[in-house]
Amino acid sequence: NIISKTNIMTKEKFVSLHEIGHAVVAFELNQRNKEYPDLIKLKKIELKQDDEKIDGSTDFSFDRDNPFGHLFALSVYYGGLEAEKTITTPIEEIKNRGRHDEQDIETKTEYIVQRGWFIGDFYLSIDSLEIRKDKIKNIAKRKTQEIIQQYQEFLSPLADELLQREVIGIEEFQRLIKELIIQIKPSQKPEQLETNEQSDHNIQKSKCDCIIL
């Protein structure tokens, strides 16, 4: 089938959606930490990308040349079949350039299990390492699906923002996603929307000392 050019997703847009998906998952899990204290307990997170150690205060990074760094985000590919219909580069070709999420999850869950970052019944002596890894993978996939569904309508605006500005710091990301949520609310008053649009305009123009993507 011939796809209209207006419906074609560029590789850059797909990758930015993927990285924003990671960021949304990380953001939401952080927000839910108090709400679900028995689900996840992270003592310390060490992200590793391009052999550089980063901690939880680091800005979200998006490397156009090497977009598949070892991100600590138990996320799945955003878009699935819809993206595959519209992207100009086959998804498998992109995946094969580096580790895709299934392999990332495998590596990260083993890392988590070894360090005892999860609490609850994950560490029963009768459970093998494989069983515990499967439990964590299942939780990660389920929660990720819930989060992606919740934020699906915000992912494209966030990806467009990332592509336009080339950098989004953590504080700006949090502010931006909250503003998008407020703007979507049907009960919002016109003057509130105008204020948010002005604020969003200011964010787009602002510069920060973030990692260059």
C-alpha positions as CSV (number, residue, x, y, z in Angstrom):
1,N,0.0,0.0,0.0
2,I,1.2,3.5,-0.8
3,I,1.4,5.6,2.4
4,S,0.6,9.3,2.2
5,K,3.7,11.4,2.9
6,T,1.8,13.3,5.6
7,N,1.4,10.0,7.5
8,I,5.1,8.9,7.2
9,M,7.0,8.9,10.5
10,T,10.6,9.8,10.3
11,K,13.3,7.7,12.0
12,E,14.1,10.8,14.2
13,K,10.5,11.1,15.3
14,F,10.2,7.4,16.0
15,V,13.4,7.4,18.1
16,S,12.3,10.5,20.0
17,L,9.0,8.9,20.7
18,H,10.8,5.9,22.0
19,E,13.1,8.0,24.3
20,I,10.1,10.1,25.5
21,G,8.4,6.8,26.3
22,H,11.3,5.9,28.5
23,A,11.1,9.3,30.2
24,V,7.4,9.1,30.8
25,V,7.7,5.6,32.3
26,A,10.5,6.8,34.6
27,F,8.5,9.9,35.5
28,E,5.3,8.0,36.3
29,L,7.1,5.2,38.3
30,N,8.7,8.0,40.3
31,Q,5.3,9.6,40.9
32,R,3.7,6.3,41.9
33,N,6.5,5.3,44.3
34,K,4.6,6.8,47.3
35,E,1.2,5.4,46.0
36,Y,2.6,1.9,45.6
37,P,5.4,1.6,48.2
38,D,5.2,-2.2,48.1
39,L,5.6,-2.4,44.3
40,I,9.0,-1.0,43.8
41,K,11.8,0.1,46.2
42,L,14.8,1.5,44.5
43,K,17.8,2.0,46.8
44,K,19.9,3.6,44.2
45,I,19.7,3.9,40.4
46,E,22.8,4.0,38.3
47,L,22.1,4.7,34.7
48,K,24.8,3.8,32.2
49,Q,25.0,5.2,28.8
50,D,28.1,5.5,26.6
51,D,30.2,4.2,29.5
52,E,29.3,7.3,31.6
53,K,27.7,6.9,35.0
54,I,24.8,9.1,35.6
55,D,22.4,9.4,38.6
56,G,18.7,10.1,38.9
57,S,19.3,13.9,38.8
58,T,20.7,13.8,35.3
59,D,18.7,15.2,32.4
60,F,17.1,12.9,29.9
61,S,19.5,12.4,27.1
62,F,18.7,11.6,23.5
63,D,21.7,10.8,21.3
64,R,20.7,10.9,17.6
65,D,23.8,9.0,16.5
66,N,23.6,6.3,19.2
67,P,19.9,6.3,20.3
68,F,20.0,2.9,22.0
69,G,22.1,3.5,25.1
70,H,21.6,1.4,28.2
71,L,18.7,3.4,29.7
72,F,17.2,2.3,33.0
73,A,13.6,2.4,31.8
74,L,11.6,-0.9,31.6
75,S,9.8,0.3,28.5
76,V,8.5,-1.2,25.3
77,Y,8.6,0.2,21.8
78,Y,6.0,3.0,21.5
79,G,3.7,2.8,18.5
80,G,4.0,-0.9,17.6
81,L,2.1,-1.7,14.5
82,E,1.1,1.9,13.9
83,A,4.7,3.0,13.8
84,E,5.7,0.2,11.6
85,K,3.0,1.2,9.1
86,T,4.4,4.8,8.8
87,I,8.1,4.7,9.6
88,T,10.5,5.1,6.7
89,T,13.1,2.8,8.2
90,P,12.1,-0.8,9.1
91,I,11.8,-1.1,12.9
92,E,13.8,-4.3,12.9
93,E,16.6,-2.5,11.2
94,I,16.6,0.1,13.9
95,K,16.3,-2.5,16.7
96,N,19.2,-4.5,15.3
97,R,21.6,-1.6,15.6
98,G,21.7,-2.2,19.3
99,R,19.9,-3.8,22.2
100,H,16.2,-3.6,21.9
101,D,13.9,-3.4,24.9
102,E,13.5,-7.1,25.5
103,Q,17.2,-7.5,25.9
104,D,17.4,-4.4,28.0
105,I,14.7,-5.8,30.3
106,E,16.6,-9.1,30.6
107,T,19.8,-7.3,31.6
108,K,18.2,-4.8,33.9
109,T,16.1,-7.3,35.8
110,E,19.1,-9.4,36.5
111,Y,20.9,-6.3,37.7
112,I,17.9,-5.4,40.0
113,V,17.6,-9.0,41.3
114,Q,21.3,-9.2,42.2
115,R,21.1,-5.9,44.2
116,G,17.8,-6.6,45.9
117,W,16.1,-3.4,44.7
118,F,12.6,-4.9,44.7
119,I,10.8,-5.8,47.9
120,G,8.0,-8.1,48.6
121,D,8.0,-11.8,47.6
122,F,10.6,-11.5,44.9
123,Y,13.4,-13.0,47.0
124,L,11.8,-16.1,48.4
125,S,14.5,-18.8,48.6
126,I,12.3,-21.2,46.6
127,D,12.3,-18.9,43.6
128,S,15.0,-19.3,41.0
129,L,16.7,-16.3,39.5
130,E,14.8,-16.9,36.3
131,I,11.4,-16.9,38.1
132,R,12.3,-13.7,39.9
133,K,13.4,-12.1,36.6
134,D,10.1,-13.2,35.0
135,K,8.1,-11.6,37.8
136,I,9.9,-8.3,37.5
137,K,9.6,-8.4,33.7
138,N,5.9,-9.0,33.9
139,I,5.4,-6.1,36.3
140,A,7.5,-3.8,34.2
141,K,5.6,-4.7,31.0
142,R,2.2,-4.4,32.6
143,K,2.9,-1.1,34.3
144,T,4.6,0.3,31.2
145,Q,1.5,-0.6,29.1
146,E,-0.7,1.2,31.7
147,I,1.5,4.3,31.7
148,I,1.8,4.4,27.9
149,Q,-2.0,4.2,27.5
150,Q,-2.4,7.0,30.1
151,Y,0.1,9.3,28.4
152,Q,-0.4,8.2,24.8
153,E,-2.0,11.5,23.7
154,F,0.9,13.5,25.2
155,L,3.7,11.5,23.6
156,S,3.7,13.1,20.2
157,P,3.7,16.7,21.5
158,L,6.6,15.8,23.8
159,A,8.5,14.2,21.0
160,D,7.9,17.2,18.8
161,E,9.2,19.4,21.6
162,L,12.3,17.2,22.0
163,L,13.0,17.3,18.3
164,Q,12.5,21.1,18.1
165,R,14.6,22.0,21.1
166,E,17.0,19.1,21.0
167,V,17.2,19.0,24.8
168,I,14.8,18.7,27.7
169,G,15.9,18.8,31.3
170,I,14.1,16.9,34.1
171,E,12.4,19.9,35.6
172,E,11.3,21.2,32.2
173,F,10.1,17.8,31.2
174,Q,8.0,17.6,34.4
175,R,6.6,21.0,33.9
176,L,5.8,20.4,30.2
177,I,4.0,17.1,30.8
178,K,1.9,18.7,33.6
179,E,1.0,21.6,31.3
180,L,0.0,19.2,28.5
181,I,-2.2,17.3,31.0
182,I,-3.9,20.6,32.2
183,Q,-4.5,21.7,28.6
184,I,-6.2,18.5,27.7
185,K,-8.7,18.7,30.6
186,P,-12.1,19.6,29.2
187,S,-13.1,21.6,32.3
188,Q,-10.3,24.1,31.8
189,K,-11.2,27.8,31.5
190,P,-10.1,29.7,28.4
191,E,-7.9,32.1,30.5
192,Q,-6.1,29.1,32.0
193,L,-5.4,27.7,28.6
194,E,-4.0,31.0,27.4
195,T,-1.7,31.2,30.4
196,N,-0.5,27.7,29.7
197,E,0.1,28.4,26.0
198,Q,2.2,31.4,27.0
199,S,4.1,29.4,29.5
200,D,4.7,26.6,26.9
201,H,6.0,29.3,24.5
202,N,8.5,30.5,27.1
203,I,9.7,27.0,27.7
204,Q,10.4,26.4,24.0
205,K,12.5,29.6,24.0
206,S,14.4,28.8,27.2
207,K,17.9,27.4,27.3
208,C,19.4,25.2,29.9
209,D,22.7,23.6,30.8
210,C,21.5,20.1,29.9
211,I,23.4,17.3,28.1
212,I,23.3,18.1,24.4
213,L,21.4,15.4,22.6
